[in-house]
Amino acid sequence: RIVDFLDCCPFGIGWFIKWSYLLQLRFAPWSYDLTYRLWYKMPSAWGFIVRLDTFVSARRIQRAINDLDADVVVSTYPLSSLVLGNMRRRGWLKVPAVTFLTDFGVHPLWVHPSIDLHVATSQQAAEAAAERHAGETSAPGPLVADRFMPATAGQREAARNQLGIADGERAVLVVAGSWGVGDMVGTVEAIARVGAYHPVTVCGRDEQLKAELEERKLGTVIGWTDEMPKLMAACDAMVENAGGLTANEAFAVGLPVVTFKPIAGHGKDNAEAMAEFGVTRYAHDDAELAEALAAVTQPGPERHEQIERARALFRGDAKSDVLELAILRDATEIPVPIKLPKAPRRVSTIAASVVLLYGGLTLGAQGVSAMGVGVAQPPKQSHHRVYVGVRLTNAQLADAQIRQELQSLDATAIVDGKTARASGSSVRLLAAHGVDVGNGGWGHGRPFRYLRAQSDVAKAGDTLKSSAGVKVREFVPERRLDAFDQMWCARRHQRLVEPDSVFKPERLPAKLHDDKVYVLDGRRRTPHALEVALQRLATELRAAGLSAQPLLDLR
């Protein structure tokens, strides 16, 4: 039975961990790399993480293990390994626990001294785990599905014909996991620059990435697929950025692997470790990428040696190591696989965990948003532009002159839910004239932050759609945002906008800077005062050599 550790976390915590991790990789990879490296400096600090994760997930893990009456438990995820190791140390988990180290670079959080066996994909990784105080280790090699095997000449020819790869053309498979994270566009462009290669790019579930690559007409572009063996058979090499399962699958089929632009944290560690083992080539720039692809996409000693080194990883069978431990339960007559203490959990521990979680969802989210994580940002190539939104009242929405000024300035009209309900026809007319309309929230707060975010994002957005016929794409809160806003924006497909500056009609900024987000709050002012302010803002922008863009153009 397969159990997702994140599903064992209550209250949607697992979903939040996955979502925040994706946000870090996409928008602030440096922050993930910073926290990843921090554990190398302070490995003893993982005790807190172990206790917190055990407290949160232990009951559901116990239920899953007892429901199956498991004889052995295997972890392929660092956090679950720490929890299982802690349970073994405390005597709660009675049956053996195994960690399968899927990474070539062994992070400190992968290892717990009370885990019975750490199984590694390479001998070097097993030795690294032992140095981090793992108990017993083994290195049987990667574990991949049986369908990943060297292709016959006929299978290769059929796969190439189906993908439209010409005879003699060298094809490069480009992968980045199911999320399509990392600089995929830059990678494909680099491959196109360095030689006459046909990129075959697998975008996973990232439809936006797929659309962008198709628009640029860079080779063959594929979305989510379960035909990786066929794609590998058709290609001459694979370029990847994380050193994960797909790299192991390529090793099994005999497809040379090149790592380029690795993702932060474990991606960089795996890139260095695999290159050191000689099973991949690590290209640090375009020149090294050109050199690596030239060496491994055509027959020769370098290609042959790399393929053979990768095949040599498959020394044994990890399943055998696991099954040997499963037999121990019968020998030791263990009645139940896991049993947690019946003593009630301490109120102080519960309170501390709740405070920690609440702080992470509020103050923590505000902190990372200040670094640009989870909020809309100007496009990377944006220059000499500012992004402008204007908060409006019912009277201002009905004013034809203000409508004209917004249209001329190309600014976003920010309308809250209560205003949209009262002035739906005015909002509809504004949108008909090509003015972008953003969600300004509901218009009043609620005491519980989850419900407040639901009202501001979902309820206000639904009201704008039903009353004014406008489907909003941006949410611009007039307060400090938190993770509940980010969650609801993700669910309702609204971009969360945090202005760099908010000002009143009579207090325009002394200096305007490009690539900044400005919000003019015209509420509690007359339509004439707002009209004058919009005209002054347009004049200031022209004087500064800047053009205004709607918030819709943020990414």
C-alpha positions as CSV (number, residue, x, y, z in Angstrom):
1,R,0.0,0.0,0.0
2,I,1.2,3.5,-0.9
3,V,0.4,6.3,1.5
4,D,1.2,10.0,0.8
5,F,2.8,11.4,3.9
6,L,1.4,14.8,3.2
7,D,-2.1,13.3,3.3
8,C,-1.4,12.3,6.9
9,C,-1.2,16.0,7.9
10,P,-4.6,17.4,9.0
11,F,-6.3,20.7,8.2
12,G,-4.8,20.8,4.7
13,I,-1.3,21.3,6.0
14,G,0.1,18.8,3.5
15,W,-1.5,20.7,0.6
16,F,0.0,24.0,2.0
17,I,3.5,22.4,2.3
18,K,3.3,21.2,-1.3
19,W,1.9,24.5,-2.6
20,S,4.5,26.7,-0.7
21,Y,7.3,24.5,-2.0
22,L,6.2,24.9,-5.6
23,L,5.9,28.7,-5.0
24,Q,9.5,28.7,-3.7
25,L,10.8,26.8,-6.7
26,R,9.0,29.0,-9.2
27,F,9.3,32.5,-7.7
28,A,12.1,32.5,-5.1
29,P,14.4,29.5,-5.6
30,W,17.1,31.2,-3.6
31,S,14.9,31.0,-0.5
32,Y,14.6,27.2,-0.9
33,D,18.3,26.9,-1.5
34,L,19.0,29.0,1.7
35,T,16.8,26.8,3.9
36,Y,18.1,23.6,2.3
37,R,21.8,24.7,3.0
38,L,20.9,25.8,6.5
39,W,20.4,22.2,7.7
40,Y,24.0,21.4,6.7
41,K,25.1,24.2,9.1
42,M,22.7,23.2,11.9
43,P,21.9,19.5,11.6
44,S,21.2,19.2,15.3
45,A,18.2,21.6,14.9
46,W,16.2,18.9,13.1
47,G,15.0,17.7,16.5
48,F,12.3,20.4,16.5
49,I,11.2,19.4,12.9
50,V,11.0,15.8,14.0
51,R,8.8,16.5,17.0
52,L,6.5,18.8,15.1
53,D,6.0,16.4,12.2
54,T,5.4,13.5,14.5
55,F,2.9,15.5,16.5
56,V,1.0,16.5,13.3
57,S,1.0,13.2,11.4
58,A,1.6,10.3,13.9
59,R,-2.1,9.4,14.4
60,R,-2.9,9.1,10.7
61,I,0.3,7.2,10.0
62,Q,-0.5,4.8,12.8
63,R,-4.0,4.2,11.3
64,A,-2.5,3.5,7.8
65,I,0.1,1.1,9.2
66,N,-2.4,-0.8,11.4
67,D,-5.1,-0.9,8.7
68,L,-2.7,-2.8,6.5
69,D,-1.1,-4.7,9.4
70,A,2.2,-3.9,7.8
71,D,5.4,-6.0,8.2
72,V,7.8,-3.3,7.1
73,V,7.4,0.5,6.3
74,V,9.5,2.1,3.6
75,S,9.9,5.9,3.2
76,T,10.9,7.7,0.1
77,Y,10.4,11.2,1.5
78,P,12.7,12.9,4.1
79,L,10.0,14.2,6.5
80,S,8.3,10.8,6.7
81,S,11.7,9.2,7.3
82,L,12.3,11.5,10.3
83,V,8.8,10.7,11.7
84,L,9.3,6.9,11.3
85,G,12.7,7.1,12.8
86,N,11.4,9.0,15.8
87,M,8.6,6.4,16.2
88,R,11.2,3.6,16.1
89,R,13.4,5.4,18.7
90,R,10.4,5.8,21.1
91,G,9.3,2.2,20.6
92,W,6.0,3.1,19.0
93,L,6.7,1.5,15.6
94,K,7.3,-2.2,16.3
95,V,8.2,-3.3,12.7
96,P,11.3,-2.3,10.7
97,A,11.5,1.0,8.9
98,V,13.5,1.6,5.7
99,T,14.5,4.8,4.0
100,F,15.0,4.6,0.2
101,L,17.4,7.5,-0.6
102,T,16.1,8.7,-4.0
103,D,18.7,11.5,-4.1
104,F,22.4,11.1,-5.0
105,G,23.2,14.0,-2.7
106,V,22.3,13.0,0.8
107,H,20.8,15.8,2.8
108,P,21.0,15.7,6.6
109,L,17.2,15.5,6.8
110,W,17.3,12.2,4.8
111,V,19.0,10.3,7.7
112,H,17.7,9.2,11.1
113,P,19.8,6.9,13.2
114,S,16.9,4.8,14.4
115,I,15.8,3.8,10.8
116,D,16.7,0.1,10.4
117,L,18.1,0.4,6.9
118,H,19.0,3.2,4.5
119,V,18.9,2.0,0.9
120,A,20.8,4.1,-1.6
121,T,21.0,4.4,-5.4
122,S,24.8,4.5,-5.3
123,Q,27.6,3.3,-3.0
124,Q,28.8,6.9,-2.6
125,A,25.3,7.9,-1.3
126,A,25.3,5.0,1.1
127,E,28.7,6.0,2.4
128,A,27.4,9.6,2.8
129,A,24.4,8.4,4.8
130,A,26.7,6.3,7.1
131,E,28.8,9.4,7.7
132,R,25.6,11.2,8.8
133,H,25.1,8.5,11.5
134,A,22.7,6.2,9.6
135,G,22.6,2.7,10.9
136,E,22.8,-0.1,8.4
137,T,23.1,1.0,4.7
138,S,23.0,-0.8,1.4
139,A,23.4,0.3,-2.3
140,P,21.5,-2.0,-4.6
141,G,21.0,0.9,-7.1
142,P,18.0,2.7,-8.5
143,L,14.6,1.2,-8.5
144,V,12.5,1.8,-11.7
145,A,9.6,0.2,-13.4
146,D,10.3,-2.9,-15.5
147,R,9.2,-1.1,-18.7
148,F,12.3,1.0,-18.7
149,M,14.8,-1.1,-20.6
150,P,17.0,-0.6,-23.7
151,A,14.9,-0.2,-26.8
152,T,15.4,-2.4,-29.9
153,A,16.3,-0.8,-33.3
154,G,12.7,-1.2,-34.4
155,Q,11.2,0.4,-31.3
156,R,13.6,3.4,-31.7
157,E,12.8,3.8,-35.4
158,A,9.0,3.7,-34.7
159,A,9.2,6.2,-31.9
160,R,11.3,8.6,-34.0
161,N,8.9,8.4,-36.9
162,Q,5.9,9.1,-34.6
163,L,7.7,12.2,-33.2
164,G,8.7,13.5,-36.6
165,I,12.5,13.1,-36.0
166,A,14.4,12.8,-39.3
167,D,17.0,10.1,-40.0
168,G,20.4,11.3,-38.8
169,E,18.9,14.1,-36.7
170,R,20.1,14.1,-33.1
171,A,17.2,14.4,-30.6
172,V,17.5,15.7,-27.1
173,L,14.8,14.9,-24.5
174,V,14.2,17.8,-22.0
175,V,12.5,17.0,-18.7
176,A,11.7,18.9,-15.5
177,G,9.3,16.7,-13.5
178,S,5.5,16.8,-13.3
179,W,5.5,20.5,-12.4
180,G,7.9,21.6,-15.1
181,V,9.9,23.7,-12.7
182,G,13.1,25.5,-13.5
183,D,14.3,27.5,-16.5
184,M,12.8,25.2,-19.1
185,V,12.5,27.9,-21.8
186,G,16.1,28.9,-21.2
187,T,17.2,25.3,-21.4
188,V,15.4,24.6,-24.7
189,E,16.7,27.8,-26.2
190,A,20.3,26.9,-25.2
191,I,20.0,23.5,-26.8
192,A,18.7,25.2,-30.0
193,R,21.7,27.6,-29.9
194,V,24.5,25.1,-29.3
195,G,23.9,22.8,-32.3
196,A,21.6,21.1,-34.8
197,Y,19.5,19.3,-32.2
198,H,15.8,18.5,-32.1
199,P,14.5,19.2,-28.6
200,V,11.7,17.0,-27.3
201,T,10.4,18.8,-24.3
202,V,8.1,17.2,-21.7
203,C,6.3,20.0,-19.8
204,G,4.4,17.9,-17.2
205,R,1.3,19.6,-16.0
206,D,2.5,23.1,-16.7
207,E,0.1,24.2,-19.5
208,Q,1.5,27.7,-19.6
209,L,5.0,26.4,-20.3
210,K,3.7,24.1,-23.0
211,A,1.9,27.0,-24.7
212,E,5.0,29.2,-24.5
213,L,7.3,26.6,-26.1
214,E,4.8,25.8,-28.8
215,E,4.5,29.5,-29.6
216,R,8.3,29.7,-30.0
217,K,8.2,26.6,-32.3
218,L,11.2,25.0,-30.5
219,G,11.1,21.3,-31.5
220,T,8.5,18.9,-30.2
221,V,6.5,19.9,-27.1
222,I,4.6,17.4,-25.0
223,G,2.4,17.9,-22.0
224,W,1.6,15.3,-19.4
225,T,2.5,11.8,-20.7
226,D,3.0,8.2,-19.5
227,E,5.0,7.2,-22.6
228,M,8.5,8.1,-21.3
229,P,10.1,4.8,-22.4
230,K,9.0,5.6,-26.0
231,L,10.4,9.2,-25.8
232,M,13.6,7.9,-24.3
233,A,13.9,5.3,-27.1
234,A,13.5,8.1,-29.7
235,C,16.2,10.4,-28.3
236,D,20.0,10.4,-28.2
237,A,20.4,12.1,-24.9
238,M,18.4,13.6,-22.0
239,V,18.8,17.1,-20.4
240,E,17.3,17.4,-16.9
241,N,17.6,19.7,-13.9
242,A,16.9,17.7,-10.7
243,G,18.5,14.3,-10.7
244,G,15.2,12.6,-9.8
245,L,13.4,9.4,-10.9
246,T,13.5,10.3,-14.6
247,A,17.3,10.4,-14.5
248,N,17.3,6.9,-13.0
249,E,14.9,5.7,-15.7
250,A,17.3,7.1,-18.4
251,F,20.1,5.2,-16.7
252,A,18.1,2.0,-17.0
253,V,17.3,2.4,-20.8
254,G,20.9,3.5,-21.6
255,L,20.1,7.1,-22.4
256,P,23.0,9.5,-21.6
257,V,22.0,12.3,-19.2
258,V,23.2,15.9,-19.1
259,T,22.3,18.2,-16.2
260,F,21.8,21.9,-17.1
261,K,20.4,24.8,-15.0
262,P,19.7,22.5,-12.0
263,I,16.9,23.7,-9.6
264,A,17.9,25.0,-6.2
265,G,18.8,22.8,-3.2
266,H,18.7,19.1,-4.0
267,G,18.9,19.7,-7.8
268,K,22.3,21.3,-7.4
269,D,23.5,18.6,-5.0
270,N,22.4,15.8,-7.3
271,A,24.0,17.5,-10.3
272,E,27.3,17.6,-8.6
273,A,27.1,14.1,-7.1
274,M,26.0,12.4,-10.3
275,A,28.7,14.1,-12.3
276,E,31.3,13.1,-9.7
277,F,30.1,9.5,-10.0
278,G,30.5,9.7,-13.8
279,V,26.9,8.8,-14.5
280,T,26.0,12.2,-16.0
281,R,27.6,15.3,-17.4
282,Y,27.0,18.6,-15.5
283,A,27.0,21.6,-18.0
284,H,27.4,24.9,-16.2
285,D,26.9,27.1,-19.2
286,D,26.1,27.1,-23.0
287,A,29.7,26.2,-23.9
288,E,29.8,23.1,-21.6
289,L,26.3,22.1,-22.8
290,A,27.5,22.2,-26.4
291,E,30.5,20.1,-25.4
292,A,28.5,17.6,-23.4
293,L,25.8,17.1,-26.1
294,A,28.4,16.7,-28.8
295,A,30.1,13.9,-26.7
296,V,27.0,11.9,-25.7
297,T,24.6,12.2,-28.7
298,Q,26.7,10.1,-31.0
299,P,28.7,6.9,-30.7
300,G,32.0,7.2,-29.1
301,P,34.1,6.2,-26.0
302,E,32.7,9.1,-23.8
303,R,29.1,8.1,-24.5
304,H,29.8,4.4,-24.0
305,E,31.6,5.0,-20.7
306,Q,28.9,7.2,-19.3
307,I,26.2,4.7,-20.2
308,E,28.1,1.8,-18.7
309,R,28.8,3.7,-15.5
310,A,25.1,4.4,-15.1
311,R,24.2,0.8,-15.8
312,A,26.7,-0.3,-13.1
313,L,24.5,1.4,-10.5
314,F,22.0,-1.4,-10.8
315,R,24.0,-3.8,-8.6
316,G,21.1,-5.5,-6.8
317,D,17.4,-5.3,-6.1
318,A,16.2,-2.9,-3.4
319,K,13.0,-5.1,-3.1
320,S,15.1,-7.9,-1.7
321,D,16.5,-5.8,1.1
322,V,13.0,-4.7,2.1
323,L,11.5,-8.2,2.0
324,E,14.3,-9.6,4.2
325,L,13.3,-7.2,6.9
326,A,9.6,-8.0,6.5
327,I,10.3,-11.6,7.5
328,L,11.6,-10.4,10.9
329,R,8.0,-9.8,12.2
330,D,7.1,-13.5,12.2
331,A,10.4,-14.4,13.9
332,T,10.0,-11.9,16.7
333,E,6.2,-12.4,17.0
334,I,5.2,-8.8,17.0
335,P,1.4,-8.6,17.6
336,V,0.7,-5.1,16.2
337,P,3.0,-3.1,13.9
338,I,2.6,0.2,15.6
339,K,1.1,1.5,18.9
340,L,1.1,5.0,20.1
341,P,0.9,5.9,23.8
342,K,-2.6,6.5,25.1
343,A,-1.7,9.4,27.3
344,P,-3.4,12.6,26.2
345,R,-1.2,15.1,24.4
346,R,-0.1,18.1,26.4
347,V,-2.2,21.2,26.0
348,S,0.9,23.3,25.8
349,T,2.2,21.3,22.9
350,I,-1.1,21.7,21.1
351,A,-1.1,25.4,21.8
352,A,2.5,25.9,20.6
353,S,1.8,24.0,17.4
354,V,-1.3,26.0,16.7
355,V,0.5,29.3,17.3
356,L,3.4,28.1,15.1
357,L,1.0,27.2,12.3
358,Y,-1.0,30.4,12.6
359,G,2.1,32.4,12.6
360,G,3.4,30.7,9.5
361,L,0.1,31.3,7.7
362,T,0.0,35.0,8.7
363,L,3.3,36.6,9.6
364,G,5.3,34.0,7.7
365,A,3.3,34.6,4.6
366,Q,3.7,38.3,4.9
367,G,7.4,37.9,5.2
368,V,7.8,35.8,2.1
369,S,5.4,38.0,0.1
370,A,7.7,40.9,0.9
371,M,10.4,38.9,-1.0
372,G,8.0,38.4,-3.9
373,V,6.9,34.9,-3.2
374,G,3.3,34.1,-4.0
375,V,2.5,37.6,-5.4
376,A,2.2,38.9,-9.0
377,Q,5.4,40.4,-10.4
378,P,6.3,42.5,-13.4
379,P,7.5,40.5,-16.4
380,K,11.3,40.0,-16.5
381,Q,11.7,41.9,-19.7
382,S,9.6,44.9,-18.5
383,H,11.3,48.3,-18.6
384,H,10.1,51.9,-18.4
385,R,6.7,50.8,-17.2
386,V,4.7,51.0,-14.1
387,Y,1.5,49.1,-13.1
388,V,-1.4,51.2,-11.9
389,G,-4.6,50.4,-10.1
390,V,-7.3,52.8,-9.0
391,R,-9.8,52.1,-6.2
392,L,-13.2,53.5,-7.1
393,T,-16.5,54.4,-5.4
394,N,-20.1,54.1,-6.9
395,A,-20.1,57.8,-7.9
396,Q,-16.7,57.6,-9.6
397,L,-17.7,54.5,-11.5
398,A,-20.7,56.3,-12.9
399,D,-18.5,59.3,-14.0
400,A,-17.9,59.3,-17.8
401,Q,-14.8,61.5,-17.5
402,I,-13.1,59.2,-15.0
403,R,-13.9,56.3,-17.3
404,Q,-12.2,58.1,-20.1
405,E,-9.1,58.9,-17.9
406,L,-8.8,55.3,-16.9
407,Q,-9.0,54.1,-20.5
408,S,-6.4,56.7,-21.6
409,L,-4.1,55.9,-18.7
410,D,-4.5,52.1,-19.2
411,A,-5.0,51.6,-15.5
412,T,-6.9,48.8,-13.6
413,A,-10.2,49.8,-11.9
414,I,-10.2,48.1,-8.5
415,V,-13.8,47.5,-7.4
416,D,-14.8,45.8,-4.1
417,G,-17.7,43.4,-3.9
418,K,-20.2,45.7,-2.2
419,T,-19.5,48.4,-4.8
420,A,-19.9,45.9,-7.7
421,R,-23.3,44.8,-6.3
422,A,-24.6,48.4,-6.2
423,S,-23.0,49.5,-9.5
424,G,-22.9,46.5,-11.7
425,S,-24.0,48.3,-14.8
426,S,-21.3,50.9,-14.4
427,V,-18.6,48.2,-13.9
428,R,-19.9,46.4,-17.0
429,L,-19.7,49.6,-19.0
430,L,-16.2,50.2,-17.8
431,A,-15.1,46.7,-18.9
432,A,-16.8,47.2,-22.3
433,H,-14.6,50.2,-22.9
434,G,-11.5,48.0,-22.4
435,V,-10.7,48.9,-18.8
436,D,-9.2,46.0,-16.8
437,V,-11.3,45.4,-13.6
438,G,-9.6,44.0,-10.5
439,N,-11.0,42.5,-7.3
440,G,-10.7,44.9,-4.4
441,G,-12.1,42.5,-1.8
442,W,-15.5,42.4,-0.2
443,G,-15.4,45.8,1.5
444,H,-15.3,44.9,5.2
445,G,-13.3,42.5,7.3
446,R,-14.3,39.3,9.1
447,P,-12.7,38.2,12.4
448,F,-11.4,34.8,11.3
449,R,-8.7,35.2,8.6
450,Y,-9.7,32.1,6.6
451,L,-13.3,33.5,6.3
452,R,-12.0,36.9,5.6
453,A,-9.9,35.7,2.7
454,Q,-12.9,33.6,1.4
455,S,-15.1,36.7,1.4
456,D,-12.4,39.0,-0.2
457,V,-11.3,36.6,-2.9
458,A,-14.2,34.2,-3.6
459,K,-17.3,36.1,-2.6
460,A,-16.2,39.4,-4.1
461,G,-15.0,37.7,-7.3
462,D,-18.4,35.9,-7.7
463,T,-20.3,39.2,-7.1
464,L,-18.2,41.0,-9.8
465,K,-19.0,38.2,-12.2
466,S,-22.7,37.9,-11.4
467,S,-23.5,41.6,-11.0
468,A,-21.2,43.1,-13.6
469,G,-20.4,40.1,-15.8
470,V,-16.7,40.6,-15.2
471,K,-14.3,37.7,-14.5
472,V,-11.5,39.2,-12.4
473,R,-7.9,38.1,-12.7
474,E,-6.3,40.1,-9.9
475,F,-7.0,40.5,-6.2
476,V,-5.7,43.7,-4.6
477,P,-6.2,43.6,-0.8
478,E,-6.2,46.9,1.1
479,R,-4.6,45.2,4.1
480,R,-1.6,42.9,4.8
481,L,-2.0,39.7,3.0
482,D,-1.5,36.2,4.5
483,A,-1.4,32.6,3.3
484,F,-5.2,32.3,3.4
485,D,-5.3,34.9,0.7
486,Q,-2.7,33.0,-1.3
487,M,-4.7,29.8,-0.9
488,W,-8.0,31.3,-2.1
489,C,-6.3,33.1,-5.0
490,A,-4.8,29.8,-6.1
491,R,-8.2,28.1,-5.9
492,R,-10.0,30.9,-7.8
493,H,-7.2,31.6,-10.3
494,Q,-6.7,35.2,-9.2
495,R,-3.2,36.7,-9.1
496,L,-2.4,38.3,-5.7
497,V,-1.2,41.9,-6.1
498,E,0.7,43.7,-3.4
499,P,1.3,47.3,-4.3
500,D,4.7,48.9,-3.8
501,S,3.0,52.2,-3.0
502,V,-0.6,53.3,-2.1
503,F,-1.4,57.0,-2.3
504,K,-4.4,59.4,-2.1
505,P,-5.3,61.8,-5.0
506,E,-3.7,64.8,-3.3
507,R,-0.5,62.9,-2.4
508,L,1.1,61.6,-5.6
509,P,4.5,60.0,-5.1
510,A,7.4,62.4,-5.4
511,K,9.2,60.1,-7.8
512,L,7.9,57.2,-9.9
513,H,10.1,54.2,-10.5
514,D,9.7,51.6,-13.3
515,D,8.7,48.1,-12.7
516,K,6.7,49.2,-9.6
517,V,3.0,48.7,-8.7
518,Y,1.1,51.8,-7.7
519,V,-2.5,52.0,-6.3
520,L,-4.4,55.3,-6.2
521,D,-7.1,55.1,-3.6
522,G,-9.8,57.5,-4.8
523,R,-12.4,56.6,-2.2
524,R,-13.7,59.2,0.2
525,R,-12.8,61.8,-2.5
526,T,-15.1,63.5,-5.1
527,P,-15.1,62.3,-8.7
528,H,-13.6,65.7,-9.7
529,A,-10.6,65.2,-7.2
530,L,-9.9,61.8,-8.6
531,E,-10.2,63.0,-12.2
532,V,-7.6,65.7,-11.5
533,A,-5.3,63.2,-9.8
534,L,-5.5,60.8,-12.8
535,Q,-4.5,63.7,-15.1
536,R,-1.6,64.7,-12.9
537,L,-0.4,61.1,-12.7
538,A,-0.5,60.8,-16.5
539,T,1.6,64.0,-16.7
540,E,4.1,62.7,-14.2
541,L,4.5,59.4,-16.0
542,R,5.2,61.2,-19.3
543,A,7.7,63.5,-17.6
544,A,9.5,60.4,-16.2
545,G,9.5,58.6,-19.5
546,L,7.3,55.9,-18.2
547,S,4.1,54.2,-19.5
548,A,1.3,52.8,-17.4
549,Q,0.1,49.2,-17.7
550,P,-2.9,47.5,-16.1
551,L,-2.4,45.1,-13.2
552,L,-3.5,42.4,-15.6
553,D,0.0,42.5,-17.2
554,L,1.7,41.3,-14.0
555,R,2.8,37.7,-13.9
